Amino acid sequence: MSETPVRNVIIIGSGPAGLTASIYAARANMKPLLIEGFSAGGLIPGGQLMFTTEVENYPGFPEKVTGQELMQRFRDQAERQGTEIVTADVSKVDLSQRPFKVWVEETLYLAHTVIVATGARANYLGLPSEEALKNKGVSACAVCDGALFRGQPVVVIGGGDTAMEEATYLASLCSHVTLVHRRDEFRASKSMIDRTVSNPKIKILYSHVVDEVLDVQQDTVTGVVVRDLKTGAKHTIEASAMFVAIGHTPMTDLFIGQLDAHENGYLKTVPGSTRTNIPGVFAAGDVQDWTYRQAVTAAGTGCMAALDAERWLSAEGGH
């Protein structure tokens, strides 16, 4: 086991939050180390945007940009500012004492501060056809991709507040929305249910599930095959896209038991900051934000985390 010198800051995760944090930390001469993940069952380098084909809502890109290209620009900027990047997964952390310990395979990294930016992954149905058509009409973010299907029919899967929000948002853009829910009743808040049920452009299928997404042969979504859970009957709904809104899972396994988390698994931060319950450890991006989940808000909290870490280091005696 090789041990390395103590760093001022280690950033875990390389989505918009982690890379923005590294840009700000590098400019503050903190000499950040960013562990970006390797995607073999762990973190995806570049985060969830790597699964987004076209990004039209990130400021500064009027001509739109692919998710991969946008994250490559983030990464290039971080490196140019002086960030050291390691392409590997973190296997273990020990935040019980300082310096904090971060293990990557056989290497132990030490740091005065840690910024957790591991993000969250969208939950999907788990259908082979769904997997094959991701980014080809299958999406987990209506705000990200809804405008691509303006004036076309779409399907939303889910029954919580997020599904209601996505369906209502899409109804303002698309020709009509079919909301597919596996239960007889919604678990969303009453106001969200009322708004959704009363929208003439939204049709609700209760007690239905999706069996297949069409059409893998055409390499684009043309509809979904739904099954009535009460009768077993199947039928096809024509649609240009399927939006899955059955929740997200924060990537917090490494930290549970060390950092305080909400009941839904997202890390707790002090309101108005990125501070966690452990002094010197900060959390940014989707790992602590289940409300907005946008690249631009993740980048904003990444900036906050770097500034919080720099100020904390200065108060602790400089770096």
N, C-alpha and C positions, 0 to 999 in steps of 0.2 A: 504494500500500500504506500503510494507516494503522497507526500504532503507538500502543499505549496505555500508561499508566503501569504500573510493575511491581506486580503483585499479591502478596499474601502466599501465596495458594494458588489454584490452578486445579484444579477437579475435572472429570474427563472421564467422562461417563456418568451416567445418572439413574435407575438401578434402586435397589433398597433400599440398596446399598452407597454409591453416590454421593450419594444424598439424605440418608442418615444422616450421612455425612461432612460434608456441607454444613451440616446442623443443628448439629453439634458445633463445627465451625469458626466458624460465625456467632456462636454463644454465647460463643466464646473471643475475639470481637472481631477475627477474622482477615479479615473482609470477603471471604468466598469468592466466586469466580466459578465457576458451574457451567455447563458446556457439555453440554446434554442430548441432543444428536443431533436428527436430523430424519427419520430412517427411510427416506429415499430411497436405499436400498442401504447405508445406514450404521447408526448406532446408533438403536435404537428408544427414543424418550422414554418413560421409565417401565420399561424393561427387559422381561424375559420375562413378568413378571406381567401385562402388558397383554394377553397371549394366554390368560390363565387366567380362566375365567368365575367360578368360586366358590372362595374361599379359606376353608378351615375350620380351618386349623392355625396361623394367625398369632395369637400371644397378644394378648388384649385385645378380641377380636372374637367373643364367644360366639354371636352371631346370624349368623355368617358374613358375608362381604363379597366383592364382586367384585374381581378383580385391578385393574381400572381405578380403582375407587373407593379402594382401599387406596393405590395409588400417587398418586392425586390428593391424598389426605390427607398423604402424605409431602411432596409438592411444596408444598402450601399451608403446611405447618409450616416447611419450609425458607425459603420466601419471607418468612413472618412473622418469622422469626428474623433476616432481613437478607441472605439469599443473593441475589446477582444471577444471573439465569438467562438464558442465550443459547440459543435454539432453532435450532441449526445443527449441521452435522457438522464435526469437526476434519479438515482435509485433510493436515496434516503437523505433526510435532513435531521439535524439536532439543533433545535432552537432554545434549548434549556439553559445554555450559558454562552457567554461571549468569549472569544470570537465564535460566531455561529459556524456550524459544520454542514457542508454540502458535499455529498458523495456522488461522483460520476464514474461508474465502473470501478476501476482500481485506483482512482485519484480522489484524494480528499482536498476539497477547497475550503478555505477559511475566510470569513468576512466580518467586518465590523457592522455592516447593515445588509439586509436582504430585502429585495423587492419581489414579491410573488405576483406573477402575471401569467398564470397558467391557463386562464380562460375557462370556457365551458364548451361542452359539445352538445349539439342538438340531438334530441331523441328522435329516432325514426321508427317506422313500423317493422322493419326487418325483412321486407320482401325482396327477393332477388331482382324483380322488375323495377322496384323503387331504386335500388342501388345502381342499377344499370342506367337509369334516367336522371340521376342527380345532375343538376346544372343543365338539364335538357328539358326542363319543365317541372322537375321535382325540386322543391325549395323548402327551407325551414324559416324563411324570413320574407314576409310580405312587403315590409318597408324597403328591403333591399331590391327585390325582384318584381314586385307587383306591376310597376310601370311598363315592364316588358310585355305584359299581357293586356294592355289597355284595350277595352272594347271586345274582349274575348271571354268565353265562359271558363270558370276555374272552380276547383274543389278545395275545400279546407277540411282538415281532419283534426278533431279535438272537441272538448266540451268545457274547457276552463276559460278564465278571463282572456288569456292570450288568444285562444281560438276565436273568441267573440270579437276581440279587437282586430284580428287579422281579417276576419270575414267582413266586418263593417268597413275597414279601410279598403279592402279589395272591391267592395260593392260600389265605392265611389269612383273606381277606375274601370272595372270590368263589366261586361254585358250582364252577367249574373253569376251568383256564387251558390254552390251547393255545399252545405255544412254537414259533414258526416260524423255522427257521434255514436259510440257503441252502447250507450246507456239510454234509459227511458227519460232521464232528466239531466239537466246541466248542473255542474258544480260551480259554475261562475256566479258572480254577484248578481243580485236581482236587477240592478240598473243595467248591467251589461246584457243580461238575458232579454229584458224588455226591449232594449234598443235593437238587438239582433232579430228577435222574433217579429218585430213590427216593421222591419225593413223589407219593402216589396221585392227587392232584388236578391234577397237571400232565401233559399229554400233549405229546410232542415230535414235531414233523414235521421230519425232516432233509431236506436237499436240496429244499426248497420255497421259493417266493417268493410274495409277495402281488401279484396282478395288478390287483385292484380292491377298494375299500372300499365296502360297501353300507350305507345306501342314500341316495344324494344326493337322490332325489325326496322321501323322507320327512324329510330334513334331520336325520337321526340315524343313528348306526351300528347296523345290524342284523346285520352279518356281514362276512366277507371272502372273496373268491375267491382261492384259492391254486392254484399250478401246480407240479406235480412236475417238477423240472429234468431228471430222468432219463427220464421217459416222455412228458412234455408234457401229461399228463392234468390236468384242472382239476376242482376241486370247491369247494363253498361250506361255510364253517364259520360256524355261527350264533354271534354274539357281540354284546354290548351296547357293547363298547369295544375299541379297538386301541391298545396301548401300544407306541410305537416306542422301542427301546433300542439304537440303533446309534451311540451316541456324541454328543459335543458338540464344537463348534469354538469355541475362545476367540477373542474379537475383538481380536487382538493385532497385526494387520498394520502398524499405525502404529509399533509399538515394537520389532519384531523387528530385530535388528542393533544396537539401543541398550540394551535391557534384556535381562538373562539370562532364558532360558526353558527349561523342561523339554523333553524329547524330544517330548512330546505337544502342545507349543505354549503351555502355560499359563505365566504369568510366575512366576519364582522369587522367593520372599520369605524373609527370614531367619526361621527357626522362632521362633514366639512373638511375631512382630511383623509389620508390613506393609512393612518396609523392602525395597527392591530393591537391586540392585548399585550403583545411582547414589545417592549421598547426597542427600537432599532429594526423592527420588521414591519414592512409596509405591503399593502395589497392594492393592485390596480387592475382595471379592466373587468372583463366579464366574470372573473373568479369572485368578485365581490359586488357585481351589478347585474341583477336579473330584471331590472326595470327597462333600461334603454337598449343595451346590447348592440350598440352601433360602433363602427370603427372610429368615428370622430369623438365619441364620448370616451371610448377606451383610451385613445391617444391623449385626451385631456387629463384623465386620471394618471396616466403614465408620467406626464409632465409633473403633476402634483406629487407623485411618489418620489421622483428624483429630487424635487425641491424639498420635500419633507425629510428625505434621507440626508441631504446636504446640511440642512439646518440642524438636524439631530446630531450629526457628526461634529459640526462646529460647536454646538453646546456641550458636547462630551469631551472637547479638548482638541478639536481640529483634525485635519486629515492631511 
